[in-house]
């Protein structure tokens, strides 16, 4: 697989934040697994907070497999 397009997973952060932190994140994630998340942006042209949506979407996909 091309490393340029490799999907990063939460487990990839173990060397930086430790195994306990990753396990704690994954455990908290289990409680959210059946929920839906709505992102509502109030800016007129999609600047500011709207630009966070792509990174938020990627972050959520790391947790919600």
Protein Blocks (a to p, Z undefined) as FASTA:
>chain_A
ZZklpccdfklmmmmnojklmmmmmmmmmmmmmpccddddfbfnopajlmmmmmmmmmmm
mmmZZ
